[in-house]
Amino acid sequence: MRIENVELVPEHGQYKVDGSGRIIIPAYMRNKFQIENGDYMEYFTAYVDGDWFLCARKNEEYTEQKRQEEAARAAAKKAKKKK
């Protein structure tokens, strides 16, 4: 994937990576980008003018697919219990 003329907007925060390699996404950013608990995120890297950047995007199609699969499993489990 190639994106030209990208404007990077600083979000005025620095967050420490924890021992498991996780990064905090603050509530205001989750709200801004409508990221909910359980959403799947897709990560990209970019090398621009000698600096590496980590970019993330919510993968709505994959998230919806996984939610449908989970709902189908739950329905099958519920139907099995009724027998």
N, C-alpha and C positions, 0 to 999 in steps of 0.2 A: 504494500500500500504506500502510495506516495502522495503527500499533501504539500502543496506550494503555498507560500505567503501565509504561514501560520503566525498568529499573534499570541504570544505567551502572556498571560495575565497573572501576576503574582497574587496569591491568596493570603498573604500576610500571616503566615504561620509556619513554624518549623516543628516537626513531630519526630520523636525518637522511634526508631525501629525496635520492636521488642525482641526477646530471645528466640522467638519462633519465626522471626522475619516479617511480622505483621506491621502494617502502617495504619495509624488512626485516620479515618475519614471523619472530620468533625461534623456535628449535626447540621450546621448551617450549609455545608457543602452537600450532605446527603439530601437535605430538603431542596436545595437549589437544582440538583440533578435528578431528583425523584428516585434516589437509591433506597431500597427497602431491605430489611433483614431477609437474607435468603437469595437476594439477587446475585446473578453471576456477572463477574466483571472480566473484561478482556484487557490485557496489557500489551502495550507497544513500547518500543524504545526508539529514540531519535537522536542522531548525532548531528549537532548544529554548531558550527563555528568553534569546534574543539570541546564542546560540552555534551555530555549525555543527559537525556531527559527521559523520564518514565511517564508514560501517558496511560490513562485508563478510560475505558468506556463501558457503560452498562450494556450487556448483551441481552437485549429484550427477547429476541427470538429463542435463544437457548434457555433463558429463564422461564419463558412460557412453556416450552417443550418439557422441561423438567417438572414444572408445577402440574402439568397435565399427567405426566407419568406417575407422580406421587399421588394424585387424586385417583387415578385408575387402580394403583396398588391398594390404597386405602379402601376403595369400594369393593375390590376383590376380597380383601381381608374381612371386611364387614359381612359380605355375602357368605363367606366360608363359615363365619361364626354362627350365622343364623341356621345353618344346616344341622 
